[in-house]
Each structure stands twice: as structure tokens, then as C-alpha cells.
């Protein structure tokens, strides 16, 4: 810094500052102004803050007045650039000032290699701000914060704009910014949490003065997936609206509140409430209010889904997407465009879903929230195509993006695919952990509708795959005793999960009767994937009842749905007990699709074998419904050529009991007679090895 100091002077400065770097630099700057060292050291006593304030004052007094003004004004900014400083200072000499400060070593730190953004040392900035507050009125300081907020808003930087808007305490400006940014969340890390903090900083009486604030807060909690908290904010909004004078503004805010409530009811499958709230909203809604119309179309889509009318739900979703785009809420429009692919999958239109996602992937996805939903949708498609590795990568990416964005409302889509993958890989601990994560999401807590239609089938499959049949049975019995869900679609999903439990119990006739009313309804609604699933369960039920012709007819309907679109996992997820039926179908009619399914089953069995390192362990895992110890005993007697009567005498059980055990063994092995059963048992290494 061009100072000439003796060793004694250096020692005196070091003792006074105790080596404090900022203090050393400020003393040196004071000495550059020809101040006497003894005077500086005498005055620079006390704690660090006192020393800093004194030395900052000493340094400021030595600078030209214009430079002092620039230092004080720019100290309000956490970081700054030339255009931002010009906006606050309303002069165009910020560039020269910054260059001069750098030459003076006045605590200016460059934040990028290009020298565009800077900041002050935080202690120096604090001292400057204290000086500014001493010499400038609060109104002038608020005005400076307001200018900073306006500049950031023009640059499209919501976080920074809101940060300075709140400091300016210009609440009208704050509310305007919230309305601009909060409905179009970008999904950047910490965004939702930061917006919650902004709202918490607002004066409590402001919420009663401006009902829009309650709607903004409700939207935030809805994005988080906490519908109960969102409804509480809507209650506060309605209370504030009651104090407003009659008029169009009040009517439009009331319509938005009703539409929002309808969308939340959609998350619980409450169809009648969705319809009633939507009708109320439409009575006061202006034709040009595209945002509220988007909310209503969104709620309508959820109502159609709860009724199982997926085609109508998809159409309503398209109308919601168009309305969100018209209102400028692009991120929601992008997310819904991805979610629409899940409706296509339910309609059995896998190829159309693939094309739609491929087109969406070509767009320039800058928004992390939308990228996360796209990745989750791609993962679901890849899973159905049995591309498990790629599906796993996409699902993990989706979880990372959506959790980082704080959108617990949408992350469940990625978790569901992860659980499916873990079940397919027989990674049951991971599947169980993923299920627990799903059940603790805000949107699933105390929400029987979401838990049933999204998770019941997966939950039952996990229990049955891990030998917890008793828990699955208890779940089915509890479901029977509960009040039926309002959503007929959820009722169907509960029935299908219950049928799986009955099949595991060998109660195939009851399983068939349980599915009987739902299958025709799914056909009428053209929900081909649900038809496919129920047909496969029907085929397995008929197989258990040894009614091969009916089993093959049910399988044929599933094949006719799956073949044109290339569905794979819906077949593979039913396990190897489907293989004998597929082979019988192939005997009747040669078709490449069935060959492909059988090849996929074989590949999956080999993979399990390689992972386990033990043929026996792999084959036992391959049986979704393993043999009981008694059935294993009966099988061993069968391998010795014993008759039912001989087995009855040997095991001291009734002949009819032996017959039931034999029937169960045939069904579990997927065969029709004893000869086939022994061949299959040998293939699966279920029989004890003979001594040499």
C-alpha cells in the first residue's frame, strides 16, 4: 500500500489490532491520508465494532464527497454491478467509482472473473450501512431498496427483487411481486422455503387488508403438497373477502378461492364437492380470467379421474394446460403436459405417450420443476417398456430435482416408479423404504383416497413378495369394514388389490367374484391398462381353479391390449406363474409378442439367479406364492410316485386335504398334472437331491 513504517510502528499496529486484518487495512488507509500513527492508535481503541466504525469514518473523510455518496448507497446491496449502482445512484459514473475503489483497496471483492459483480467486505459494509442510517432518512433508504427491487424485477430475478422489496416495506410493491412470481415457481433450490419466509415477514394486518396474500400463501402450501395448510389459508382469505366492498375484484378473488378449493378436493377424490365449488366459481367468473379457468379445468380433470373417466380427464387437462399458458403460468403448464402422459398410459396408448414425451424432451427445459416432472414421466414409460436401468436413472434424477425444488406435491410420481423398480428387482428393503417415504409425504397423510388408488396394489405386492400374507389379509379385512370411498376409481383399485390377496390365499373363486363387477366398467371407460391387469388376475384365478379354457380367454384379452403398444411390465409383474399360460397360448397361436414376453421372463429369472448365486434361492424367490412346508412334503411324496391315499396315510391327514394340497401345488407351479408338476419342480430345484 506504499507505506513506510518502522518495525516499532508495525509492532504497535499489530498489538492494537491483534492482527485483525480489517483493522490493519483500515489503519493503513488512514495513514495514507497523512494521519499521525499515534493519533490513529489512540482513537482506535475498544471493541472491533467501535474500531471499525471509527476507522471507516476516518477513511470516508479522506474521500471526495461523490465517492463517499457512492460508498454509502452501494453498501445497501449484498452484491452489485455497474447498472445496478447506476439505477440507485441515478448517475452513470459507477464504473469509474468502482475502478477507483479497487485502486484504493477499499474492500471491494470481485465475484466473477469478468469483473461484473462485486461486493464489499461484510464488516466494512456493515459499518457503511450504519453510517448511512445515521446520515439519511428512513424514507430515502426505503426508496433506495425499492429501486434495487425494481431493477432486479426488470432482470427477471424474483428472489433478489423480493429480497429488496421486503426491505423497502413498500407493501403494495411486495404484493405485486408476489403475484408475479409465486404462481410461476421455477423450482430452484430453496425457492418455496424462501417465499414462505417472505410471507412471514409481512405485517399481520396486511392479510386482512389484501386477500390476495392468503391466496399466494395457499398456492405455496399447495405446491408443497400440504392441502390442509392451504385450506387454512383459504379460510383466512374468505374472512378477508367478507370485509371487502362488493365489486368485480372481490368477485374474481372469491372465484379463485372457490376454484382453489375445488382443486384441493380433487386431491381427495371428492367429486360432488368439486362439482359444487366449480359451479359456484363459474357464476362470478369473468370470461377473461384465464388463471381461474385453468384451476377449474385442473379440478375437473381430477374429478373425472376419481370417476375413472380417464379419457375425459385427459381432455380437461389439455384445456387446463392451454389456460395456464394463456395466463402466463408456464411452469404449471409444462408440468401438466408431462402428467398427461400418465393418463395416456392408463388408456393403453403407450406409443402416443412415448411420442408426447419425446416432443416435450426436445423443448428447452430451463425450469428444474418441469425437468423433474418430465424425468418422472419418462421413468414411468421406461419402466413399462422394461428398461429398468434407464427408468431407475430417470426416477432418481426426478427425485433429486423435485426434492431440491421443494415440490412434495409432485415427487410421489418418481417414488412410485422407484418402488415398482425395486419390486421388479426383488430389492424388498428398498421398496419398503420407498413406500414409507411415500406415506409420509404431505399429500398422502390422512388421505385414504391417494393411498388407495396410487399405493394399495404396490403395498399388497410388497407384502406378498416378502411372506407377509397375514398383513395383506388384515389390510383386506379392514378395507371391507371401512366406509366405501367416494371415488369409484379408488374403489376399483382397492378391489383389485384385494383380489391379489385372495389369490394368494387360494380363494380363486372369491377373487373372480370380486373382480367381476369392475372389469366391464373398466372396459366401458376404455381404461385398457386396468382391463389388462384385471384380465391377467382373472387368468390366474381360472388357472387356480383348473379352468384352462377360461384362463386362456382372459389372457387373450390382455394380450390383445398389450401387443399393439408393447406393454411388458404389466405381464412380468404378475410373476412366473403366468409363464405356463403364455406357453399354452403359444401352442395355440404362434405370435412374436408372446415369444418376447417369455424371453423377458427367462431373462428376469436368470438375473435373479445370478444375483442370488444360488439356483435354489433364485427359484424360491421366483415363486411369488411359495410352497408351504406341508405342500413341500406332499410334493416330495409325489416325486416318489405315491397316490393321494398313500400320502394321506403317511402324513396322517384326510384324503380330501391331500387333494387340496395337490391342487395348490399344481396352481403355484403353473402346471396341469402331476407329471408337469414334477418336471417344473426339478427345473426350479424344489426337490431334495438324491445321494450318489
N, C-alpha and C positions, 0 to 999 in steps of 0.2 A: 504493500500500500504506500510505498515511498516514504516511510517514517524512519527517522534516525533516532534510536533510543539506546541509552546506556544499559549495561547489564543491571544496574541498580533500579532503573526505571521499569525494565521488563519484570524484575522480581516484585516491585511494588504493585504493578498492574495485576500480576498473577495472584498475589496474596489477596488483593481486594476482590477480584472476580472469582477466586478459587478455580481458575482455569475455565470458567464458563465462557464458551465460545462466543455466544451472542454478546455478552458483556465486553469481551475483548475487542470484538469488531466495532461495537458502538463507541468504546473509548478511543479506538484508533481513528474512527470517523470524526469524533470531537476534536482530536488533536490535529486533524487535517485542517480544521478551521482556525488554527493558531491558538487554541485554548491552552492554558498552562496545565501541565500534568498534575501539579499539586492541587490546583483548584478542582479539576475534574474528579480526582480521587477523594477529595474531602466531601464533595457533594454526592458522589456515587456510593452512598452507604445505605444500610438497611437490607431488606429482603430483595429477592430478584425482581419482583414486580416493581418495587419502588425504584430500584436501579434502572430497570428497563424504561419506565416512564420518564425518569429524569434524563437519561441519555438520549431517548428518542426526541424529547423536547430540544435537547442541545443540538442534535443533528438537524432537526427540522428548521431551527432558527438560522442555520447556516445556508439553507437552500433558498433559491428565488421563490417568490410568492406563488408563481404559476405552478412550479414543481411541487410546492407544499400542498396546493389545492389538489393536484393530480394524485399525490400520495394518499391524502385523506379520503378522497372519493373512491379510488380504486381499492382501498382497504376493505370496503364493504363486500367485495367479491371474493368468493372462495378460490376462484381462478379467473383469469381474464385474458382477453386478446385485444388487439387494437380496435376492431369495430365495436366491441362491447364497451370499451372505455370511451370511445368517441360518442356512443349513444348516451352514456351517463353524463359525460363532461360537456357534451354538445359543442365540442370543438374538434378539429381534425388534426391535432398535434400529438396524439397519443403515441404514435410511432417514435417521434423524436424524444418524448419523455422517457419511454421505456429504454431506448438506447442510452440515454444519459444516466438513468438509474443503474444500468448494467456496468457502465464505466465507473460509477461511484461505488460499486459493490454494495448497493443498498438492499441486500437481502432479496433480490429478485431471482427466482428459481425457474429455469426453463423446463416445461413439462413435455416437450417433444423435440425431436431432432431438428425440425424445420424452424423452430423459434416462433411458433404461432401462439401457443398458450403458455401463460406464466402464472406464478403465484408468489406471494411473499412468505418469508419465514413466519410460521404461525404466531410466534411470540411477538415479532415486530408488527404483524397485522393486528394483533390484539391491542397493542399499545397505540397504534394509529387510530383504531376504532374508538378507543376511549377518548382520545384527543378530539376526534370528530364529534362525538356526542357532547363534549364539553363546549364546543365552539359552534355547533349547528343545531337548529331547531328540529324537533321530532318530525314535524310535518315535512321539512326538507329531506330528512333521511328516509322517511316513508316514500317520498316521491322518487328518490334515487332507486330504492328497491323496486318500485313499480316500473321504472324504466328498464331495469335489468330483466324483470319478468316479461315485459312486452318484447324485449329483444330476443329472449330465448323462445318465446311462443312463436315469433315470426320464423325462427330457425327450425320449428317443429320438434322442440326438445321439451316435452311435458314435465319431466321431473324437475329440471332446473327452473322452468317457468313457474311451477307451483311453489318451489322452494322459496323464491324471492317474492312471489305474490303473497304468501302467508306472512312473510316478514313485513311486507308493506302494510298489512292489515287493511287493505282495500278489499272488503268482503264481497262487493259486487263483482270485482275482477276475479277474485278467487272462485266464486260460484260459476262464473262464465267459463273459466278454465277447466273446472271440474266437469262441467257439462261437455266440454270439447274433448277431453282426454279420457274420462273414466269409462265411457261406453265403448271405447275402442282400445281396450287393453292390448299392448303389444306382446306381452309375455316375457318381458325382460326380467332377469333375476331380481327378486325383492320388490317388484312393481306393486303388487297388490298390498303387501305389508306397508309400503311407503304411502300409498294412497289412504290406507286406514289411519296412519299417523297424521296425515294432513287433516282428515276429517276430525280426529280427536283434538286437534289444535284450535278448531273453530269455536267461537263462543256458543254456549248452550242456547242462548236466546235466539241465535241466528236460525236454528232449525224450525222454530215456531214462526219466524218471520218469512222464511222461504222454504216451502215444502219440497222444492227440488232437491235439497240436500238429503232429505230422507230417502228419496228415490235413488240418488247416487250411492248412498250407503247400502241400500238394499241390493243394488246391482253388484257391488263389491262382494257382499256376503254370498250372493247367488253364484258369482264366479268362483268363489272358494268352495261352493257346494254345501254351505250351511243354510239350508232353506228356512229353518226355524228362526235364525237370527235375521234373515232377510224379511220374513213376515213381521217380525217385531218392528223393524224399521218402516215397513209399510203401514203398520198400525199408527206409528208416530206421524207419518205423512198424512194419513187421513184425518188425524186430530188437528194438524196444522191447516189442512184444506178446509175444515169446518169453520175456521176463523177468517178465511178469505172471503172477500165480497164476490157475489155471483158475477160470472163473466166467462168469456171464452177460454182465458188462461186457466182458470180454475177447472173448467170442464175438461180441458185436454190433459191436465195433470191428474184429474180423477180417472180419466180413461186409461192413462198409463198405469196408474196404481192397480186398477182392475185387471188390465192385461197382464201385468206382472204377477198378480195373484193367480191368474189362470195358468200361467207357465209353471209356477211352483206347484200348483195342484196336479199338473201333468206329471211331475216327478213322483207323485204318489198314486198315479193311475185313477184319480177321482174324476171320472168322465162327466158326471152330472154337474159337478161344481165348475168344471172347465167351461161347459156349455153355458151355464147360467151367468158366470162372470164375463164371458166373452160377449154375450148378448147385451149385458148392461153397458159394457165399454163401447160397443158399436152405436148405442143410442146417442152418445155425446161426442163421438169421434169425428174429427174433420177428415175429409177425403184426402187432404194433402199431408196428413200426419203419417208419413211412411214408417217411422220408427215404431209407433204403437201398432200399426198394422202388421209389421214384422213380428212383434211379440205375439200378436193374436194368431198369426199363421203358425208360429212355432208351437204355441199351446195346442192349436188344433191338430197338428201333426202328432203330438204326444197323446191326445185323446183318441185319434184313430189307431195309434199303436196299442193303446190299452184295450181297445176293442178288437184287436187282431186284424184290422183292416190296413195292412201294410202298404198296399198299392196307393190307397187314398192318403196315407201318412206321407209317403214319398212325394206325392203331388203337392201336399200342403207345405212340405219342406222346401220344394222348389219355389213356391210363392213367398215363403219367408226369406229365402236367400235373395230373391230379387228385391224385396222390400228393404232388407238390411243394406244392400248395395245402394239403393236409391237414397237411403238416409245417411249414407257415408260410413256406416259401421262395418268396415270391410273385413276386419279380423273375424267377426262372428259369421259373416257370410262365407268366408273361406273355411272355417271350421265345420259349418253345416254342410258345405259341399262335400267334405270328406265323410261326414257322418252318413250322408245319403247313400254311400256305397254299402253300408251295413244293411240298409233296407233292401237294396238290390240283391244282396246275398240271401236274405230271407225269402225273397221272391223267386229264388232259384236262378237268378240272372248273373251268374258268376262272371261270365265273359264281359257283360256290359259293365259290371263293377270294375273289372280289370281295366277296361278301356277308359272309364271315367277317371280312375286314379292315375292312370298313365298320363292323361291330358293335364290333370291337376299338378302332377310332378314336374311338368315342363314349365310351369309358371315360376316366376322369381319369388321364392318364398323367403322374405326377409323377417317375417314375424315368427318368433320362436313358438308362440302358442299354436299358430296354424301349422307350423312344421311338425310339432309334436302330435297333433291330431292326424295329420297326413301319415306320419310314421306308424301310428297305432292302426289306422285303417289298412295300410299296406301289410302290416303284420298279420291282421285277421285274414286277408286274402291269401297271403303266402301260406299260412297255416292250413287253410282248406285245401290248397294245392299240394300239401305235404312237403313243402320246402321249409323244414323245421329250423335249419341253421339260419337262413335268411330271415325267417319270421322272428326268431329269437333276437337277432341283431336289431331289427326294426323296433320290436317291442321294448327292448332296453333303451334304445335311443329315445323312444316316445316317453318312457317313464322319466328319463333324465330331463328332457325339455319341459314336460308338463309339471313336474315337481319343482323344477327351477323357476318356472313361471308362477308357481303357487296356485295352479288351477286344479284343485282337487275334484272339481266337477267333471273333468274330462279324463283324468288319469286312469280311471277304472277301466277304460277300454283297453289300455295297454296291459293292465294287470290281468284282465280276463284271458287275453291271448297267452300271457306268460303261464298262467295256471294250466291252460289247455296243453301247452308245450311240455310242461313238467309232468303232467299226467301221461302224455304220449311217450315220454322218455322213462316213465316209471321212477321219476325223481319225486317221491311222495313227500319227503320232508320239505322240499322247496315248494311243492304245490300247496301244502298245508300252511306254510308261512305266507304265501301269496294270498291265500284265502283269508287269513287273519287280517292282512293289510286291507283287503277289500272291505271286510266287515267293519273296520274301524274308520273308513272314510266318512266324512260328514254326511254325504248324500245317502249312505246306506244305514246309518244309525237310526233306529226306530222307524225304519222304512221297510215294512214287510213286503210291499209291492216290488221294490227294486231287488231286495234279497231273493225273492221268489223267482221272478222271470229271468233275472240275469244269472243267479248263482245256484239255484236249487239243484239243477241237473249236474253241475260240476261238483257240488258238495257231495251228492249221493254217490257219484262215480268215485270220488276220493275215498269215501268210507268203505265202499265195497271192494275197492282195489287194495285196501290196507287191512282187510279182515275185520272191519268194524261194522259188521252186518247188524249187530244188535242196536247200534246207534242209529243206523239208517232206518231200522224198523220203528224205533221210538219216534224218530222225526216224522215218519209217515202217519203214525197214530196221532201225534199231536196235530198235524196238519188237518186230519179228518175232523178233529174235535173243535178246531177254530172256526170262527165266523168266516164264511167264504169271502174272498177278496172281491172288490167291486169290479176289477178288471177281469173279463173273461179270458183274455190272453194269458194273464198270470195264473188263472185257474187251470188253463190247459197245461202250462209249463209245470205246475205243481203236480198235475195228474200224470204227466209223462215221467217225472222224477219218481213218483210213487210206483208207477208200473215197473220201473227198473228194480225197485226194492222187492216187489212181488216176484219178479222173475228170479231174483237171487234167492228167494225163499222157496222156489219151485212151485209157486202158486200161479202157474201159467194161465189157467182159465180166468182167474180174477184179474190178472194183468190185461188179458184180452178184453174183458168186460169194462175195465177202467178206461182203456183207450177207445173203445167203440164209439162213444158219442163225439169225441174230439176229432177223430180222423176225417169224417165227412165235412165237418165245419172248416177245417184247415184247407181241404180241397176246394171248397166254395170260395174261400178267401184268397185262393191261389198262393198260399204261403208254402211253396214247394219244398223248401228245406225242412220245415216242420213235418210235412207229409212224408218226406223221405225218412226222417228219423223215426216217426211212428210206424211206418211200414217195416222198417228193419226190426223194431221191437216186436211187432206183430209176427214177423217171420220167425224170430227166436222163440216166441211164445208157442206158435204152432209146432216148431221143432221139438220143444219140450213135451208137447202133447202127442208127438209122433204122428202129426198130420202133415206129411211131407208135401202133398199137393198144394194145400193152402199156404204152407210156408213159402214154397217156390212162387206162388202167385203174388204174395206180399213182397217178396224180394224183387220180383219182376217190375212191380210198380216203382220201387226205389231205384232200380237200375235205369228205368226209362227217364226218371228225373235227373239222375246223376250223370248219365252218359253224355248227353249233348253239351253239358257245361264243364265236365271234368271234375266233379266233386270226388274227393278221395278220403279226407279225414273222417267224414261222417260214417263211412263204412269201416275204416280202420279202428275208429274209437270204440266200436262195438266188440272188438276183440276177436281172437282166433276161433271162437265158437261159430262165427259166421262163415268160416272157410269151407266146411263140408257142404253148406247150402250153395255157395258160389260154385263149387266144383260140380254139384249136381246140375246147376243151371247151365254150366259149360257143356255138360254131357248132352243136354237137350238142344242147345244152340251155341255154336262157336261164335264168340264175339271178342274183339281185341280189348274192349273196355274191361271185361271180366278178367281176362289174362293180366291186364295191367294191375287190377286190384289184387289178384292172387300173388303177383310178383311183389307188390308193395307189402303184403302180409309176410311173405317169405323174407324179404329184406329186413323188416322190423324184427322178426323172430331171430334172425342171425345177429342183428345188432344187440339185442338183449342178451343173446348167448355170449357174444364177445365181451360185453360189459361185465357180465357176472363171472365169467371164467369157469362156470360150471354148467354143463348141459342140464343137469337135474334142476338146479336153481333157476335157470333161464326158463325151462319148460313149466315149472311150477308157477313162476311169475306170469307166464303167458296165459295160463288158465285164469280168466277173470273170476270165475267161480270155482275155487279149488275143491278137490275131493275132501270130504270129511274123513276122519280116521276110520269110521265104520265102513264108509264107501271104499276106502283103500283096502280094508280087509276083504270085502266082498269081491273086489277086483282081483286080488291075489288068488282067491278060491276059483274065480272064473278062469284065470290063466292056467289052473290045474285041471280044467275040464269038468269041474263039479257042477251038478244040477242045482236048481233052486232048493229042492228038498234036501240035498246033501249039505248045502250051505246053511240051511235052516237048522239042521241037526248039529252041525259043527259049531255054529255061533250061538245056539240056543235062542233063536228068535223065530217069530212066526213066518210061514212061507210068504204071506202077503207083504210082510215087511221086507223080505228079501227082494220080492218083485219090485217094490217101490225103489229100493236102493239100486237095483239093476237099471231101472228106467232113468233114475237120476244120473247114473254113471254114463249111460248112452247119450243123454242130452248134454251133459257137461263136456263130453269128448266130441260131440257133434257127429255122432255116427248113428247107424240104424239097427245094427245087430251085434251079437257078441264077437263074431269074427273081426268085424271092423273095429270094435272096441279094443280088442287085444292088440291089433296092428297099430292103432293110434296110441295106445298106452306104451307100447315098445318104442314108438317113434319119439314120444315125449319122455321116455326114460322114467316111467311111473312104476315099473315093476322091479322087484328086488333082483339083483344079479345072481345067476346060478354059480355055485362054486365049481372050480375046474376039477 
